[in-house]
Amino acid sequence: MTEEQLADGKLLIDEPAAGVVRMTISNAAKRNALDHPILDAISATLTRLASAGGARCVIVTGAHGMFSAGYDIGEIPDEEFEERAEQLVAHPFTEAIDALEAFPYPTLAMLPGHTIGGGLELALACDLRVALDGIKLGMPPAKLGLVYSHTGLRRFIDAIGAARTRELFLLGRYIDAATALQWGLVTRVAAADALEQLTLELASELAGNAPLSQTGNKRVIAALLSAEGELAEQVEQELIELRRASFASEDMREGMRAFAERRAARWQGR
């Protein structure tokens, strides 16, 4: 496979080993933030690969010494913020996450740099995660005034448990790769000179295993994780409304401004 450039060159597709396809987020100007074209290209690529066959493992990674800084909502004007931010997060981001989880063969995130917010959830949607030693991982909703999606929070609870999820989301601090490994947020940690080699070795091993076993075991694991049952419709609507209301709040606008200006936020509680 020759390298493809999608989303105006912000998503690169190549095949670094037999049966392994790599998607590299390359949005240097915004620390690999995830925008609408990137997310759409991730969804379309995974759907195409699932239909065409041949790709027995997909690697998701980032260029320029980052994995991803999360959603690209920092420059949305105040008067358009609620509608455009919710549209980005609720639709293309959810579709990209769903496409990753629906991909029938193993997926592997390689984290060569800081992995923040929606970028961390994107990595968590992969089956395995290999992180560069010394990077930072974090979830900043508490610093931004954002109520995170209940589907996203469930994904973290499934991976690291309720206590660690509370620590990650309610404190809003970054943790290092060693702590993430201890928590189970990443599955391997590697030094800079070994990261890519380890990732490709794992990806090649995943791609070389029995395909019916890989697809079957992924399906069983997914079914077991969802066996607790769906939320009651009324409860789910309440949680969706909490999230929607956070996008409309003065506090989230203030949180975004304070984050960009590197200062303490002045919360109003509204």
KARAMO-V760951 format. One record per residue. N is the residue number from 1. SS is DSSP state (2 for helix, 1 for strand, 0 for the rest). BURIAL is + if it has 9 or more other C-alpha atoms within 8 Angstrom, else -. D_LAST is the distance of its C-alpha to the last C-alpha in Angstrom with 2 decimals. Layout:
n->N ss->SS burial->BURIAL d_last->D_LAST
n->N ss->SS burial->BURIAL d_last->D_LAST
This chain:
n->1 ss->0 burial->- d_last->51.50
n->2 ss->0 burial->- d_last->51.00
n->3 ss->0 burial->- d_last->47.56
n->4 ss->1 burial->- d_last->45.26
n->5 ss->1 burial->+ d_last->42.51
n->6 ss->1 burial->+ d_last->39.68
n->7 ss->0 burial->+ d_last->36.39
n->8 ss->0 burial->- d_last->38.06
n->9 ss->0 burial->- d_last->39.36
n->10 ss->0 burial->+ d_last->36.07
n->11 ss->1 burial->+ d_last->37.36
n->12 ss->1 burial->+ d_last->40.91
n->13 ss->1 burial->+ d_last->43.02
n->14 ss->1 burial->+ d_last->46.24
n->15 ss->1 burial->+ d_last->48.51
n->16 ss->1 burial->- d_last->49.24
n->17 ss->1 burial->- d_last->51.43
n->18 ss->0 burial->- d_last->53.18
n->19 ss->0 burial->+ d_last->50.82
n->20 ss->1 burial->+ d_last->47.73
n->21 ss->1 burial->+ d_last->45.31
n->22 ss->1 burial->+ d_last->42.80
n->23 ss->1 burial->+ d_last->39.60
n->24 ss->1 burial->+ d_last->38.47
n->25 ss->1 burial->+ d_last->35.13
n->26 ss->0 burial->+ d_last->36.02
n->27 ss->0 burial->+ d_last->33.21
n->28 ss->2 burial->- d_last->34.12
n->29 ss->2 burial->- d_last->32.17
n->30 ss->2 burial->- d_last->28.84
n->31 ss->0 burial->+ d_last->29.88
n->32 ss->0 burial->+ d_last->30.69
n->33 ss->0 burial->+ d_last->27.22
n->34 ss->1 burial->+ d_last->27.35
n->35 ss->0 burial->+ d_last->27.24
n->36 ss->2 burial->+ d_last->28.22
n->37 ss->2 burial->- d_last->31.97
n->38 ss->2 burial->+ d_last->32.21
n->39 ss->2 burial->+ d_last->30.56
n->40 ss->2 burial->+ d_last->32.72
n->41 ss->2 burial->+ d_last->35.76
n->42 ss->2 burial->+ d_last->35.14
n->43 ss->2 burial->+ d_last->34.93
n->44 ss->2 burial->- d_last->38.00
n->45 ss->2 burial->- d_last->40.01
n->46 ss->2 burial->+ d_last->39.48
n->47 ss->2 burial->+ d_last->40.37
n->48 ss->2 burial->- d_last->43.45
n->49 ss->2 burial->+ d_last->44.54
n->50 ss->2 burial->+ d_last->44.19
n->51 ss->2 burial->- d_last->46.33
n->52 ss->2 burial->- d_last->48.90
n->53 ss->0 burial->- d_last->49.53
n->54 ss->0 burial->- d_last->50.99
n->55 ss->0 burial->+ d_last->47.80
n->56 ss->0 burial->+ d_last->47.96
n->57 ss->1 burial->+ d_last->45.17
n->58 ss->1 burial->+ d_last->42.25
n->59 ss->1 burial->+ d_last->40.90
n->60 ss->1 burial->+ d_last->37.44
n->61 ss->1 burial->+ d_last->37.08
n->62 ss->1 burial->+ d_last->35.89
n->63 ss->0 burial->+ d_last->37.84
n->64 ss->0 burial->- d_last->37.53
n->65 ss->0 burial->- d_last->36.91
n->66 ss->1 burial->+ d_last->33.58
n->67 ss->1 burial->+ d_last->32.72
n->68 ss->1 burial->+ d_last->29.33
n->69 ss->0 burial->+ d_last->26.11
n->70 ss->0 burial->+ d_last->24.18
n->71 ss->1 burial->+ d_last->22.62
n->72 ss->0 burial->+ d_last->23.28
n->73 ss->0 burial->- d_last->19.87
n->74 ss->0 burial->- d_last->19.82
n->75 ss->0 burial->- d_last->21.41
n->76 ss->0 burial->+ d_last->19.73
n->77 ss->0 burial->- d_last->18.92
n->78 ss->2 burial->- d_last->15.38
n->79 ss->2 burial->- d_last->16.57
n->80 ss->2 burial->- d_last->17.90
n->81 ss->2 burial->+ d_last->15.55
n->82 ss->2 burial->+ d_last->14.00
n->83 ss->2 burial->- d_last->17.51
n->84 ss->2 burial->+ d_last->19.63
n->85 ss->2 burial->+ d_last->17.78
n->86 ss->2 burial->+ d_last->17.68
n->87 ss->2 burial->+ d_last->21.30
n->88 ss->2 burial->+ d_last->22.46
n->89 ss->2 burial->+ d_last->21.07
n->90 ss->2 burial->- d_last->21.79
n->91 ss->2 burial->- d_last->25.28
n->92 ss->2 burial->+ d_last->27.42
n->93 ss->2 burial->+ d_last->26.00
n->94 ss->2 burial->+ d_last->26.47
n->95 ss->2 burial->+ d_last->29.89
n->96 ss->2 burial->+ d_last->30.95
n->97 ss->2 burial->+ d_last->30.01
n->98 ss->2 burial->- d_last->31.82
n->99 ss->2 burial->+ d_last->34.80
n->100 ss->2 burial->+ d_last->35.10
n->101 ss->2 burial->- d_last->35.06
n->102 ss->2 burial->- d_last->37.46
n->103 ss->0 burial->+ d_last->39.92
n->104 ss->0 burial->+ d_last->43.02
n->105 ss->0 burial->+ d_last->44.25
n->106 ss->1 burial->+ d_last->42.73
n->107 ss->1 burial->+ d_last->40.02
n->108 ss->1 burial->+ d_last->39.67
n->109 ss->1 burial->+ d_last->36.99
n->110 ss->1 burial->+ d_last->38.37
n->111 ss->1 burial->+ d_last->35.82
n->112 ss->0 burial->+ d_last->37.48
n->113 ss->0 burial->+ d_last->34.46
n->114 ss->1 burial->+ d_last->30.81
n->115 ss->1 burial->+ d_last->29.02
n->116 ss->1 burial->+ d_last->25.25
n->117 ss->0 burial->+ d_last->22.42
n->118 ss->2 burial->+ d_last->23.68
n->119 ss->2 burial->+ d_last->27.04
n->120 ss->2 burial->+ d_last->27.30
n->121 ss->2 burial->+ d_last->26.60
n->122 ss->2 burial->+ d_last->29.23
n->123 ss->2 burial->+ d_last->31.65
n->124 ss->2 burial->+ d_last->30.93
n->125 ss->0 burial->+ d_last->31.89
n->126 ss->0 burial->+ d_last->35.36
n->127 ss->0 burial->+ d_last->37.95
n->128 ss->1 burial->+ d_last->38.70
n->129 ss->1 burial->+ d_last->37.20
n->130 ss->1 burial->+ d_last->39.26
n->131 ss->1 burial->+ d_last->37.50
n->132 ss->1 burial->+ d_last->38.92
n->133 ss->0 burial->+ d_last->39.36
n->134 ss->0 burial->- d_last->36.98
n->135 ss->0 burial->+ d_last->34.11
n->136 ss->1 burial->+ d_last->30.48
n->137 ss->1 burial->+ d_last->28.35
n->138 ss->1 burial->+ d_last->24.64
n->139 ss->0 burial->+ d_last->21.40
n->140 ss->0 burial->+ d_last->18.48
n->141 ss->2 burial->+ d_last->15.39
n->142 ss->2 burial->+ d_last->14.22
n->143 ss->2 burial->+ d_last->14.61
n->144 ss->2 burial->+ d_last->12.87
n->145 ss->0 burial->+ d_last->9.67
n->146 ss->0 burial->+ d_last->11.82
n->147 ss->0 burial->- d_last->12.84
n->148 ss->0 burial->- d_last->16.58
n->149 ss->0 burial->+ d_last->18.93
n->150 ss->2 burial->- d_last->20.79
n->151 ss->2 burial->- d_last->24.02
n->152 ss->2 burial->+ d_last->23.40
n->153 ss->2 burial->+ d_last->22.57
n->154 ss->2 burial->- d_last->25.70
n->155 ss->2 burial->+ d_last->27.69
n->156 ss->2 burial->+ d_last->26.84
n->157 ss->2 burial->+ d_last->27.59
n->158 ss->2 burial->- d_last->30.88
n->159 ss->2 burial->+ d_last->31.77
n->160 ss->2 burial->+ d_last->30.86
n->161 ss->2 burial->+ d_last->29.95
n->162 ss->2 burial->- d_last->26.92
n->163 ss->2 burial->- d_last->27.27
n->164 ss->2 burial->+ d_last->27.42
n->165 ss->2 burial->+ d_last->24.57
n->166 ss->2 burial->+ d_last->22.35
n->167 ss->2 burial->+ d_last->23.65
n->168 ss->2 burial->+ d_last->23.14
n->169 ss->2 burial->+ d_last->19.55
n->170 ss->2 burial->- d_last->18.08
n->171 ss->2 burial->- d_last->19.83
n->172 ss->0 burial->+ d_last->19.48
n->173 ss->0 burial->+ d_last->22.82
n->174 ss->1 burial->+ d_last->25.78
n->175 ss->1 burial->+ d_last->28.95
n->176 ss->1 burial->+ d_last->32.45
n->177 ss->2 burial->+ d_last->34.85
n->178 ss->2 burial->+ d_last->36.92
n->179 ss->2 burial->- d_last->34.02
n->180 ss->2 burial->+ d_last->33.01
n->181 ss->2 burial->+ d_last->36.64
n->182 ss->2 burial->- d_last->36.68
n->183 ss->2 burial->+ d_last->33.60
n->184 ss->0 burial->+ d_last->35.07
n->185 ss->0 burial->+ d_last->32.42
n->186 ss->0 burial->+ d_last->35.39
n->187 ss->0 burial->+ d_last->38.98
n->188 ss->1 burial->- d_last->41.00
n->189 ss->1 burial->+ d_last->40.69
n->190 ss->1 burial->+ d_last->43.24
n->191 ss->0 burial->- d_last->44.35
n->192 ss->0 burial->- d_last->44.12
n->193 ss->0 burial->- d_last->47.79
n->194 ss->0 burial->- d_last->47.58
n->195 ss->2 burial->+ d_last->44.24
n->196 ss->2 burial->- d_last->45.51
n->197 ss->2 burial->- d_last->48.80
n->198 ss->2 burial->+ d_last->47.22
n->199 ss->2 burial->+ d_last->44.80
n->200 ss->2 burial->+ d_last->47.72
n->201 ss->2 burial->- d_last->49.87
n->202 ss->2 burial->- d_last->47.31
n->203 ss->2 burial->+ d_last->46.68
n->204 ss->2 burial->+ d_last->50.44
n->205 ss->2 burial->- d_last->50.95
n->206 ss->2 burial->+ d_last->48.23
n->207 ss->2 burial->+ d_last->49.76
n->208 ss->2 burial->- d_last->53.22
n->209 ss->0 burial->- d_last->52.57
n->210 ss->0 burial->- d_last->53.58
n->211 ss->2 burial->+ d_last->51.36
n->212 ss->2 burial->- d_last->51.62
n->213 ss->2 burial->- d_last->50.66
n->214 ss->2 burial->+ d_last->47.64
n->215 ss->2 burial->+ d_last->46.28
n->216 ss->2 burial->- d_last->47.19
n->217 ss->2 burial->- d_last->45.63
n->218 ss->2 burial->+ d_last->42.37
n->219 ss->2 burial->+ d_last->42.29
n->220 ss->2 burial->- d_last->43.08
n->221 ss->2 burial->- d_last->40.41
n->222 ss->2 burial->- d_last->37.75
n->223 ss->2 burial->- d_last->38.99
n->224 ss->2 burial->- d_last->38.96
n->225 ss->2 burial->- d_last->35.38
n->226 ss->0 burial->- d_last->34.23
n->227 ss->0 burial->- d_last->36.52
n->228 ss->0 burial->- d_last->33.90
n->229 ss->0 burial->- d_last->33.03
n->230 ss->0 burial->- d_last->30.28
n->231 ss->0 burial->- d_last->27.09
n->232 ss->0 burial->- d_last->27.36
n->233 ss->2 burial->- d_last->26.11
n->234 ss->2 burial->- d_last->23.60
n->235 ss->2 burial->- d_last->22.13
n->236 ss->2 burial->+ d_last->22.13
n->237 ss->2 burial->- d_last->20.29
n->238 ss->2 burial->- d_last->17.57
n->239 ss->2 burial->+ d_last->17.23
n->240 ss->2 burial->+ d_last->17.34
n->241 ss->2 burial->- d_last->14.56
n->242 ss->2 burial->+ d_last->12.27
n->243 ss->2 burial->+ d_last->13.31
n->244 ss->2 burial->+ d_last->13.07
n->245 ss->2 burial->- d_last->9.48
n->246 ss->2 burial->+ d_last->8.76
n->247 ss->2 burial->+ d_last->10.92
n->248 ss->2 burial->+ d_last->9.13
n->249 ss->0 burial->+ d_last->5.70
n->250 ss->2 burial->- d_last->5.78
n->251 ss->2 burial->+ d_last->6.06
n->252 ss->2 burial->+ d_last->9.01
n->253 ss->2 burial->+ d_last->10.57
n->254 ss->2 burial->+ d_last->10.54
n->255 ss->2 burial->+ d_last->11.90
n->256 ss->2 burial->+ d_last->14.53
n->257 ss->2 burial->- d_last->15.55
n->258 ss->2 burial->+ d_last->15.92
n->259 ss->2 burial->+ d_last->17.87
n->260 ss->2 burial->- d_last->20.09
n->261 ss->2 burial->- d_last->20.69
n->262 ss->0 burial->- d_last->21.40
n->263 ss->0 burial->- d_last->19.39
n->264 ss->0 burial->- d_last->16.94
n->265 ss->0 burial->+ d_last->13.24
n->266 ss->0 burial->- d_last->11.38
n->267 ss->0 burial->- d_last->8.10
n->268 ss->0 burial->- d_last->5.46
n->269 ss->0 burial->- d_last->3.80
n->270 ss->0 burial->- d_last->0.00
